[in-house]
């Protein structure tokens, strides 16, 4: 059974940094593209960043490109989202996700990702 568990969310002030972590189990982690999405109340999940499996490329949403960095440690089965210069608009529940091998993960669409964590809240105060 595939399981993804996020951690690292919290309440921070604008301009602060935060690192989210996601621990994966039940899958051959290195072969899966993984990504981060976020959701605000009343909205759909929106793409934040993703990184391919087997040394694949990274992609980030334009709104976070200069501030957020996605990375992965295949040996540990973990992925990370380093968030710098946080803004109140970044307030959301953040989800990590994993795609099945061969998925078109680079398009940043939630439907390309089959496995999801439960989410972690990030709140940025002004």
N, CA, C and O atoms as a GROMACS GRO file, in nm:
protein
  504
    1UNK      N    1   0.084  -0.120   0.000
    1UNK     CA    2   0.000   0.000   0.000
    1UNK      C    3   0.088   0.125   0.000
    1UNK      O    4   0.178   0.139   0.083
    2UNK      N    5   0.061   0.214  -0.094
    2UNK     CA    6   0.138   0.336  -0.104
    2UNK      C    7   0.090   0.436   0.002
    2UNK      O    8  -0.030   0.454   0.023
    3UNK      N    9   0.187   0.498   0.068
    3UNK     CA   10   0.154   0.598   0.169
    3UNK      C   11   0.250   0.715   0.156
    3UNK      O   12   0.371   0.698   0.143
    4UNK      N   13   0.193   0.835   0.160
    4UNK     CA   14   0.270   0.959   0.157
    4UNK      C   15   0.231   1.040   0.279
    4UNK      O   16   0.113   1.058   0.308
    5UNK      N   17   0.330   1.090   0.352
    5UNK     CA   18   0.304   1.166   0.473
    5UNK      C   19   0.384   1.295   0.470
    5UNK      O   20   0.507   1.292   0.466
    6UNK      N   21   0.314   1.408   0.473
    6UNK     CA   22   0.378   1.538   0.475
    6UNK      C   23   0.408   1.582   0.617
    6UNK      O   24   0.342   1.539   0.712
    7UNK      N   25   0.508   1.668   0.630
    7UNK     CA   26   0.538   1.730   0.758
    7UNK      C   27   0.607   1.863   0.731
    7UNK      O   28   0.654   1.888   0.621
    8UNK      N   29   0.612   1.947   0.835
    8UNK     CA   30   0.686   2.071   0.824
    8UNK      C   31   0.603   2.196   0.808
    8UNK      O   32   0.658   2.306   0.805
    9UNK      N   33   0.472   2.182   0.798
    9UNK     CA   34   0.388   2.301   0.786
    9UNK      C   35   0.384   2.379   0.916
    9UNK      O   36   0.432   2.333   1.020
   10UNK      N   37   0.326   2.499   0.910
   10UNK     CA   38   0.314   2.580   1.029
   10UNK      C   39   0.275   2.722   0.999
   10UNK      O   40   0.238   2.756   0.886
   11UNK      N   41   0.285   2.804   1.102
   11UNK     CA   42   0.252   2.946   1.091
   11UNK      C   43   0.382   3.025   1.088
   11UNK      O   44   0.464   3.014   1.179
   12UNK      N   45   0.399   3.105   0.984
   12UNK     CA   46   0.518   3.188   0.970
   12UNK      C   47   0.477   3.328   0.929
   12UNK      O   48   0.362   3.352   0.895
   13UNK      N   49   0.573   3.419   0.932
   13UNK     CA   50   0.549   3.555   0.887
   13UNK      C   51   0.596   3.574   0.744
   13UNK      O   52   0.681   3.500   0.695
   14UNK      N   53   0.541   3.673   0.678
   14UNK     CA   54   0.582   3.704   0.542
   14UNK      C   55   0.734   3.727   0.538
   14UNK      O   56   0.790   3.795   0.624
   15UNK      N   57   0.798   3.669   0.438
   15UNK     CA   58   0.941   3.680   0.424
   15UNK      C   59   1.019   3.565   0.485
   15UNK      O   60   1.138   3.548   0.458
   16UNK      N   61   0.953   3.486   0.568
   16UNK     CA   62   1.018   3.372   0.632
   16UNK      C   63   1.033   3.256   0.534
   16UNK      O   64   0.980   3.258   0.423
   17UNK      N   65   1.107   3.156   0.578
   17UNK     CA   66   1.128   3.033   0.501
   17UNK      C   67   1.070   2.914   0.577
   17UNK      O   68   1.057   2.916   0.700
   18UNK      N   69   1.038   2.811   0.501
   18UNK     CA   70   0.983   2.688   0.559
   18UNK      C   71   1.020   2.574   0.466
   18UNK      O   72   1.024   2.591   0.344
   19UNK      N   73   1.047   2.457   0.522
   19UNK     CA   74   1.075   2.340   0.440
   19UNK      C   75   0.974   2.231   0.472
   19UNK      O   76   0.962   2.187   0.586
   20UNK      N   77   0.903   2.189   0.370
   20UNK     CA   78   0.811   2.077   0.383
   20UNK      C   79   0.882   1.949   0.344
   20UNK      O   80   0.966   1.948   0.254
   21UNK      N   81   0.846   1.842   0.412
   21UNK     CA   82   0.900   1.710   0.381
   21UNK      C   83   0.786   1.614   0.352
   21UNK      O   84   0.673   1.634   0.398
   22UNK      N   85   0.815   1.513   0.275
   22UNK     CA   86   0.716   1.410   0.244
   22UNK      C   87   0.788   1.276   0.245
   22UNK      O   88   0.887   1.256   0.174
   23UNK      N   89   0.738   1.186   0.326
   23UNK     CA   90   0.795   1.052   0.336
   23UNK      C   91   0.707   0.955   0.262
   23UNK      O   92   0.586   0.948   0.287
   24UNK      N   93   0.766   0.878   0.171
   24UNK     CA   94   0.690   0.784   0.089
   24UNK      C   95   0.724   0.640   0.129
   24UNK      O   96   0.837   0.610   0.166
   25UNK      N   97   0.626   0.554   0.121
   25UNK     CA   98   0.646   0.411   0.144
   25UNK      C   99   0.552   0.333   0.056
   25UNK      O  100   0.449   0.384   0.011
   26UNK      N  101   0.588   0.207   0.031
   26UNK     CA  102   0.502   0.120  -0.047
   26UNK      C  103   0.519   0.131  -0.197
   26UNK      O  104   0.438   0.078  -0.273
   27UNK      N  105   0.624   0.200  -0.241
   27UNK     CA  106   0.649   0.212  -0.385
   27UNK      C  107   0.800   0.222  -0.408
   27UNK      O  108   0.876   0.258  -0.319
   28UNK      N  109   0.840   0.189  -0.531
   28UNK     CA  110   0.980   0.205  -0.569
   28UNK      C  111   1.001   0.352  -0.600
   28UNK      O  112   0.986   0.396  -0.713
   29UNK      N  113   1.035   0.426  -0.497
   29UNK     CA  114   1.026   0.571  -0.499
   29UNK      C  115   1.102   0.634  -0.616
   29UNK      O  116   1.052   0.726  -0.681
   30UNK      N  117   1.221   0.584  -0.643
   30UNK     CA  118   1.306   0.650  -0.743
   30UNK      C  119   1.246   0.650  -0.882
   30UNK      O  120   1.283   0.733  -0.965
   31UNK      N  121   1.154   0.561  -0.909
   31UNK     CA  122   1.099   0.550  -1.044
   31UNK      C  123   0.976   0.638  -1.065
   31UNK      O  124   0.924   0.646  -1.176
   32UNK      N  125   0.931   0.704  -0.959
   32UNK     CA  126   0.809   0.784  -0.967
   32UNK      C  127   0.839   0.932  -0.969
   32UNK      O  128   0.918   0.982  -0.889
   33UNK      N  129   0.777   1.003  -1.062
   33UNK     CA  130   0.776   1.148  -1.051
   33UNK      C  131   0.695   1.187  -0.927
   33UNK      O  132   0.597   1.121  -0.893
   34UNK      N  133   0.738   1.293  -0.862
   34UNK     CA  134   0.668   1.340  -0.742
   34UNK      C  135   0.645   1.489  -0.753
   34UNK      O  136   0.716   1.559  -0.826
   35UNK      N  137   0.548   1.537  -0.679
   35UNK     CA  138   0.518   1.678  -0.689
   35UNK      C  139   0.451   1.731  -0.564
   35UNK      O  140   0.412   1.657  -0.474
   36UNK      N  141   0.438   1.864  -0.563
   36UNK     CA  142   0.367   1.934  -0.458
   36UNK      C  143   0.253   2.014  -0.520
   36UNK      O  144   0.270   2.078  -0.623
   37UNK      N  145   0.139   2.009  -0.455
   37UNK     CA  146   0.024   2.088  -0.492
   37UNK      C  147  -0.024   2.160  -0.367
   37UNK      O  148   0.015   2.125  -0.255
   38UNK      N  149  -0.109   2.259  -0.386
   38UNK     CA  150  -0.166   2.328  -0.271
   38UNK      C  151  -0.311   2.363  -0.300
   38UNK      O  152  -0.353   2.375  -0.415
   39UNK      N  153  -0.386   2.379  -0.190
   39UNK     CA  154  -0.528   2.413  -0.204
   39UNK      C  155  -0.566   2.515  -0.098
   39UNK      O  156  -0.533   2.502   0.019
   40UNK      N  157  -0.638   2.616  -0.143
   40UNK     CA  158  -0.697   2.715  -0.053
   40UNK      C  159  -0.846   2.687  -0.045
   40UNK      O  160  -0.903   2.626  -0.135
   41UNK      N  161  -0.911   2.731   0.062
   41UNK     CA  162  -1.055   2.704   0.079
   41UNK      C  163  -1.137   2.744  -0.042
   41UNK      O  164  -1.126   2.857  -0.090
   42UNK      N  165  -1.220   2.654  -0.090
   42UNK     CA  166  -1.309   2.683  -0.201
   42UNK      C  167  -1.247   2.668  -0.337
   42UNK      O  168  -1.312   2.693  -0.438
   43UNK      N  169  -1.121   2.629  -0.342
   43UNK     CA  170  -1.052   2.616  -0.470
   43UNK      C  171  -1.002   2.474  -0.493
   43UNK      O  172  -0.991   2.393  -0.401
   44UNK      N  173  -0.973   2.447  -0.619
   44UNK     CA  174  -0.913   2.318  -0.653
   44UNK      C  175  -0.765   2.318  -0.614
   44UNK      O  176  -0.705   2.422  -0.588
   45UNK      N  177  -0.710   2.199  -0.612
   45UNK     CA  178  -0.566   2.189  -0.592
   45UNK      C  179  -0.493   2.254  -0.709
   45UNK      O  180  -0.531   2.236  -0.825
   46UNK      N  181  -0.389   2.328  -0.680
   46UNK     CA  182  -0.310   2.391  -0.785
   46UNK      C  183  -0.168   2.342  -0.778
   46UNK      O  184  -0.115   2.311  -0.671
   47UNK      N  185  -0.107   2.335  -0.893
   47UNK     CA  186   0.028   2.284  -0.906
   47UNK      C  187   0.129   2.380  -0.846
   47UNK      O  188   0.119   2.501  -0.864
   48UNK      N  189   0.227   2.325  -0.774
   48UNK     CA  190   0.335   2.406  -0.718
   48UNK      C  191   0.468   2.369  -0.785
   48UNK      O  192   0.535   2.454  -0.842
   49UNK      N  193   0.504   2.242  -0.777
   49UNK     CA  194   0.632   2.198  -0.832
   49UNK      C  195   0.632   2.048  -0.848
   49UNK      O  196   0.556   1.978  -0.781
   50UNK      N  197   0.717   1.998  -0.938
   50UNK     CA  198   0.730   1.853  -0.954
   50UNK      C  199   0.871   1.820  -0.999
   50UNK      O  200   0.944   1.906  -1.049
   51UNK      N  201   0.907   1.696  -0.980
   51UNK     CA  202   1.039   1.649  -1.020
   51UNK      C  203   1.026   1.506  -1.071
   51UNK      O  204   0.957   1.425  -1.009
   52UNK      N  205   1.091   1.476  -1.182
   52UNK     CA  206   1.077   1.346  -1.242
   52UNK      C  207   1.150   1.237  -1.164
   52UNK      O  208   1.237   1.265  -1.083
   53UNK      N  209   1.112   1.113  -1.192
   53UNK     CA  210   1.184   1.001  -1.137
   53UNK      C  211   1.308   0.972  -1.218
   53UNK      O  212   1.325   1.024  -1.329
   54UNK      N  213   1.397   0.889  -1.164
   54UNK     CA  214   1.518   0.850  -1.235
   54UNK      C  215   1.596   0.969  -1.288
   54UNK      O  216   1.641   0.970  -1.403
   55UNK      N  217   1.612   1.070  -1.204
   55UNK     CA  218   1.690   1.186  -1.245
   55UNK      C  219   1.620   1.280  -1.339
   55UNK      O  220   1.685   1.354  -1.413
   56UNK      N  221   1.489   1.278  -1.340
   56UNK     CA  222   1.412   1.364  -1.430
   56UNK      C  223   1.419   1.510  -1.393
   56UNK      O  224   1.476   1.548  -1.290
   57UNK      N  225   1.361   1.592  -1.478
   57UNK     CA  226   1.368   1.737  -1.464
   57UNK      C  227   1.270   1.787  -1.359
   57UNK      O  228   1.179   1.717  -1.316
   58UNK      N  229   1.294   1.912  -1.318
   58UNK     CA  230   1.204   1.979  -1.225
   58UNK      C  231   1.126   2.087  -1.296
   58UNK      O  232   1.173   2.147  -1.393
   59UNK      N  233   1.005   2.112  -1.247
   59UNK     CA  234   0.920   2.216  -1.302
   59UNK      C  235   0.853   2.286  -1.184
   59UNK      O  236   0.820   2.223  -1.084
   60UNK      N  237   0.834   2.416  -1.196
   60UNK     CA  238   0.771   2.494  -1.090
   60UNK      C  239   0.668   2.589  -1.150
   60UNK      O  240   0.684   2.636  -1.262
   61UNK      N  241   0.565   2.615  -1.075
   61UNK     CA  242   0.466   2.713  -1.116
   61UNK      C  243   0.530   2.851  -1.121
   61UNK      O  244   0.618   2.881  -1.040
   62UNK      N  245   0.488   2.935  -1.215
   62UNK     CA  246   0.550   3.068  -1.227
   62UNK      C  247   0.546   3.149  -1.097
   62UNK      O  248   0.638   3.225  -1.068
   63UNK      N  249   0.441   3.133  -1.020
   63UNK     CA  250   0.426   3.213  -0.898
   63UNK      C  251   0.528   3.178  -0.790
   63UNK      O  252   0.549   3.256  -0.697
   64UNK      N  253   0.591   3.063  -0.801
   64UNK     CA  254   0.686   3.021  -0.698
   64UNK      C  255   0.826   2.998  -0.753
   64UNK      O  256   0.917   2.962  -0.678
   65UNK      N  257   0.844   3.016  -0.882
   65UNK     CA  258   0.967   2.974  -0.949
   65UNK      C  259   1.092   3.033  -0.885
   65UNK      O  260   1.194   2.966  -0.875
   66UNK      N  261   1.083   3.156  -0.842
   66UNK     CA  262   1.202   3.221  -0.787
   66UNK      C  263   1.216   3.202  -0.637
   66UNK      O  264   1.313   3.248  -0.578
   67UNK      N  265   1.121   3.133  -0.574
   67UNK     CA  266   1.121   3.125  -0.428
   67UNK      C  267   1.119   2.982  -0.375
   67UNK      O  268   1.171   2.957  -0.266
   68UNK      N  269   1.062   2.890  -0.447
   68UNK     CA  270   1.047   2.752  -0.399
   68UNK      C  271   1.139   2.659  -0.476
   68UNK      O  272   1.162   2.678  -0.595
   69UNK      N  273   1.191   2.557  -0.407
   69UNK     CA  274   1.275   2.457  -0.469
   69UNK      C  275   1.228   2.318  -0.427
   69UNK      O  276   1.212   2.290  -0.309
   70UNK      N  277   1.207   2.233  -0.525
   70UNK     CA  278   1.170   2.095  -0.497
   70UNK      C  279   1.293   2.006  -0.510
   70UNK      O  280   1.378   2.028  -0.597
   71UNK      N  281   1.302   1.907  -0.422
   71UNK     CA  282   1.414   1.813  -0.430
   71UNK      C  283   1.368   1.678  -0.378
   71UNK      O  284   1.260   1.665  -0.321
   72UNK      N  285   1.451   1.579  -0.398
   72UNK     CA  286   1.417   1.445  -0.353
   72UNK      C  287   1.542   1.371  -0.309
   72UNK      O  288   1.652   1.398  -0.357
   73UNK      N  289   1.524   1.278  -0.218
   73UNK     CA  290   1.632   1.191  -0.173
   73UNK      C  291   1.580   1.048  -0.192
   73UNK      O  292   1.509   0.995  -0.107
   74UNK      N  293   1.617   0.988  -0.303
   74UNK     CA  294   1.564   0.857  -0.336
   74UNK      C  295   1.608   0.750  -0.238
   74UNK      O  296   1.535   0.655  -0.213
   75UNK      N  297   1.726   0.765  -0.183
   75UNK     CA  298   1.775   0.666  -0.086
   75UNK      C  299   1.688   0.663   0.040
   75UNK      O  300   1.672   0.559   0.103
   76UNK      N  301   1.631   0.778   0.075
   76UNK     CA  302   1.547   0.786   0.193
   76UNK      C  303   1.399   0.777   0.162
   76UNK      O  304   1.316   0.766   0.252
   77UNK      N  305   1.365   0.781   0.034
   77UNK     CA  306   1.224   0.781  -0.002
   77UNK      C  307   1.154   0.909   0.041
   77UNK      O  308   1.040   0.906   0.087
   78UNK      N  309   1.224   1.020   0.026
   78UNK     CA  310   1.168   1.146   0.072
   78UNK      C  311   1.178   1.253  -0.036
   78UNK      O  312   1.264   1.248  -0.124
   79UNK      N  313   1.088   1.349  -0.028
   79UNK     CA  314   1.090   1.466  -0.114
   79UNK      C  315   1.071   1.589  -0.027
   79UNK      O  316   1.019   1.581   0.084
   80UNK      N  317   1.114   1.704  -0.080
   80UNK     CA  318   1.113   1.826  -0.002
   80UNK      C  319   1.064   1.942  -0.086
   80UNK      O  320   1.070   1.940  -0.209
   81UNK      N  321   1.014   2.042  -0.016
   81UNK     CA  322   0.981   2.169  -0.080
   81UNK      C  323   1.038   2.280   0.008
   81UNK      O  324   0.985   2.309   0.116
   82UNK      N  325   1.144   2.340  -0.039
   82UNK     CA  326   1.203   2.453   0.031
   82UNK      C  327   1.132   2.580  -0.016
   82UNK      O  328   1.134   2.612  -0.134
   83UNK      N  329   1.072   2.650   0.078
   83UNK     CA  330   0.994   2.770   0.046
   83UNK      C  331   1.060   2.890   0.111
   83UNK      O  332   1.069   2.898   0.233
   84UNK      N  333   1.104   2.981   0.028
   84UNK     CA  334   1.168   3.104   0.077
   84UNK      C  335   1.082   3.224   0.046
   84UNK      O  336   0.997   3.220  -0.043
   85UNK      N  337   1.105   3.333   0.120
   85UNK     CA  338   1.034   3.458   0.097
   85UNK      C  339   0.883   3.433   0.086
   85UNK      O  340   0.818   3.473  -0.010
   86UNK      N  341   0.830   3.368   0.184
   86UNK     CA  342   0.689   3.332   0.182
   86UNK      C  343   0.601   3.456   0.187
   86UNK      O  344   0.634   3.556   0.249
   87UNK      N  345   0.487   3.447   0.118
   87UNK     CA  346   0.391   3.556   0.109
   87UNK      C  347   0.256   3.508   0.161
   87UNK      O  348   0.228   3.388   0.162
   88UNK      N  349   0.172   3.601   0.205
   88UNK     CA  350   0.039   3.558   0.251
   88UNK      C  351  -0.038   3.477   0.148
   88UNK      O  352  -0.116   3.389   0.184
   89UNK      N  353  -0.016   3.505   0.019
   89UNK     CA  354  -0.084   3.428  -0.086
   89UNK      C  355  -0.039   3.283  -0.092
   89UNK      O  356  -0.104   3.201  -0.157
   90UNK      N  357   0.070   3.250  -0.025
   90UNK     CA  358   0.116   3.111  -0.020
   90UNK      C  359   0.041   3.029   0.084
   90UNK      O  360   0.059   2.907   0.092
   91UNK      N  361  -0.042   3.094   0.163
   91UNK     CA  362  -0.121   3.022   0.264
   91UNK      C  363  -0.211   2.920   0.197
   91UNK      O  364  -0.291   2.955   0.110
   92UNK      N  365  -0.199   2.795   0.238
   92UNK     CA  366  -0.275   2.686   0.176
   92UNK      C  367  -0.244   2.556   0.250
   92UNK      O  368  -0.154   2.550   0.334
   93UNK      N  369  -0.319   2.454   0.217
   93UNK     CA  370  -0.283   2.318   0.255
   93UNK      C  371  -0.197   2.262   0.142
   93UNK      O  372  -0.236   2.265   0.026
   94UNK      N  373  -0.081   2.213   0.177
   94UNK     CA  374   0.014   2.162   0.079
   94UNK      C  375   0.012   2.010   0.080
   94UNK      O  376   0.016   1.946   0.185
   95UNK      N  377   0.004   1.953  -0.040
   95UNK     CA  378  -0.003   1.808  -0.057
   95UNK      C  379   0.116   1.759  -0.139
   95UNK      O  380   0.154   1.820  -0.238
   96UNK      N  381   0.173   1.649  -0.096
   96UNK     CA  382   0.271   1.583  -0.182
   96UNK      C  383   0.199   1.471  -0.258
   96UNK      O  384   0.098   1.418  -0.212
   97UNK      N  385   0.253   1.439  -0.373
   97UNK     CA  386   0.188   1.342  -0.460
   97UNK      C  387   0.292   1.266  -0.540
   97UNK      O  388   0.402   1.316  -0.564
   98UNK      N  389   0.256   1.145  -0.581
   98UNK     CA  390   0.344   1.063  -0.663
   98UNK      C  391   0.267   1.014  -0.785
   98UNK      O  392   0.150   0.976  -0.776
   99UNK      N  393   0.334   1.016  -0.898
   99UNK     CA  394   0.272   0.971  -1.022
   99UNK      C  395   0.316   0.829  -1.055
   99UNK      O  396   0.423   0.786  -1.011
  100UNK      N  397   0.237   0.759  -1.131
  100UNK     CA  398   0.277   0.627  -1.178
  100UNK      C  399   0.386   0.644  -1.283
  100UNK      O  400   0.388   0.744  -1.355
  101UNK      N  401   0.476   0.547  -1.294
  101UNK     CA  402   0.579   0.556  -1.398
  101UNK      C  403   0.516   0.575  -1.536
  101UNK      O  404   0.418   0.509  -1.571
  102UNK      N  405   0.574   0.666  -1.612
  102UNK     CA  406   0.523   0.693  -1.745
  102UNK      C  407   0.421   0.805  -1.754
  102UNK      O  408   0.381   0.844  -1.863
  103UNK      N  409   0.379   0.857  -1.639
  103UNK     CA  410   0.282   0.966  -1.639
  103UNK      C  411   0.347   1.094  -1.693
  103UNK      O  412   0.468   1.113  -1.684
  104UNK      N  413   0.264   1.179  -1.750
  104UNK     CA  414   0.312   1.307  -1.802
  104UNK      C  415   0.315   1.409  -1.690
  104UNK      O  416   0.238   1.505  -1.689
  105UNK      N  417   0.403   1.387  -1.596
  105UNK     CA  418   0.405   1.467  -1.474
  105UNK      C  419   0.437   1.614  -1.503
  105UNK      O  420   0.396   1.702  -1.427
  106UNK      N  421   0.510   1.640  -1.609
  106UNK     CA  422   0.559   1.776  -1.634
  106UNK      C  423   0.449   1.875  -1.667
  106UNK      O  424   0.471   1.996  -1.661
  107UNK      N  425   0.331   1.825  -1.701
  107UNK     CA  426   0.223   1.919  -1.731
  107UNK      C  427   0.166   1.982  -1.605
  107UNK      O  428   0.091   2.079  -1.611
  108UNK      N  429   0.202   1.923  -1.488
  108UNK     CA  430   0.158   1.981  -1.362
  108UNK      C  431   0.010   1.963  -1.334
  108UNK      O  432  -0.049   2.041  -1.259
  109UNK      N  433  -0.050   1.860  -1.391
  109UNK     CA  434  -0.192   1.835  -1.370
  109UNK      C  435  -0.212   1.734  -1.258
  109UNK      O  436  -0.144   1.632  -1.252
  110UNK      N  437  -0.306   1.762  -1.171
  110UNK     CA  438  -0.330   1.674  -1.057
  110UNK      C  439  -0.369   1.534  -1.103
  110UNK      O  440  -0.338   1.436  -1.035
  111UNK      N  441  -0.437   1.522  -1.216
  111UNK     CA  442  -0.484   1.390  -1.260
  111UNK      C  443  -0.370   1.299  -1.304
  111UNK      O  444  -0.391   1.178  -1.320
  112UNK      N  445  -0.252   1.353  -1.322
  112UNK     CA  446  -0.136   1.270  -1.357
  112UNK      C  447  -0.075   1.205  -1.233
  112UNK      O  448   0.013   1.120  -1.244
  113UNK      N  449  -0.122   1.243  -1.116
  113UNK     CA  450  -0.066   1.193  -0.991
  113UNK      C  451  -0.169   1.102  -0.924
  113UNK      O  452  -0.284   1.140  -0.904
  114UNK      N  453  -0.124   0.983  -0.890
  114UNK     CA  454  -0.217   0.882  -0.839
  114UNK      C  455  -0.218   0.868  -0.688
  114UNK      O  456  -0.316   0.821  -0.630
  115UNK      N  457  -0.112   0.907  -0.623
  115UNK     CA  458  -0.099   0.887  -0.479
  115UNK      C  459  -0.080   1.022  -0.411
  115UNK      O  460  -0.003   1.107  -0.457
  116UNK      N  461  -0.152   1.040  -0.301
  116UNK     CA  462  -0.154   1.170  -0.235
  116UNK      C  463  -0.137   1.155  -0.084
  116UNK      O  464  -0.181   1.058  -0.023
  117UNK      N  465  -0.070   1.255  -0.025
  117UNK     CA  466  -0.064   1.264   0.119
  117UNK      C  467  -0.189   1.331   0.174
  117UNK      O  468  -0.278   1.370   0.098
  118UNK      N  469  -0.194   1.345   0.304
  118UNK     CA  470  -0.312   1.401   0.370
  118UNK      C  471  -0.308   1.554   0.376
  118UNK      O  472  -0.410   1.618   0.404
  119UNK      N  473  -0.193   1.611   0.350
  119UNK     CA  474  -0.180   1.757   0.347
  119UNK      C  475  -0.124   1.813   0.476
  119UNK      O  476  -0.141   1.756   0.583
  120UNK      N  477  -0.056   1.927   0.464
  120UNK     CA  478  -0.004   1.998   0.579
  120UNK      C  479  -0.033   2.147   0.560
  120UNK      O  480  -0.014   2.201   0.451
  121UNK      N  481  -0.079   2.212   0.664
  121UNK     CA  482  -0.121   2.352   0.655
  121UNK      C  483   0.000   2.444   0.666
  121UNK      O  484   0.085   2.430   0.754
  122UNK      N  485   0.005   2.538   0.573
  122UNK     CA  486   0.103   2.646   0.578
  122UNK      C  487   0.026   2.777   0.585
  122UNK      O  488  -0.057   2.805   0.498
  123UNK      N  489   0.052   2.856   0.687
  123UNK     CA  490  -0.014   2.984   0.703
  123UNK      C  491   0.092   3.093   0.712
  123UNK      O  492   0.182   3.086   0.796
  124UNK      N  493   0.079   3.193   0.625
  124UNK     CA  494   0.176   3.302   0.621
  124UNK      C  495   0.102   3.430   0.662
  124UNK      O  496   0.009   3.472   0.595
  125UNK      N  497   0.145   3.489   0.771
  125UNK     CA  498   0.082   3.612   0.817
  125UNK      C  499   0.157   3.733   0.761
  125UNK      O  500   0.277   3.728   0.735
  126UNK      N  501   0.082   3.840   0.743
  126UNK     CA  502   0.143   3.962   0.685
  126UNK      C  503   0.202   4.051   0.793
  126UNK      O  504   0.257   4.156   0.762
   0.00000   0.00000   0.00000
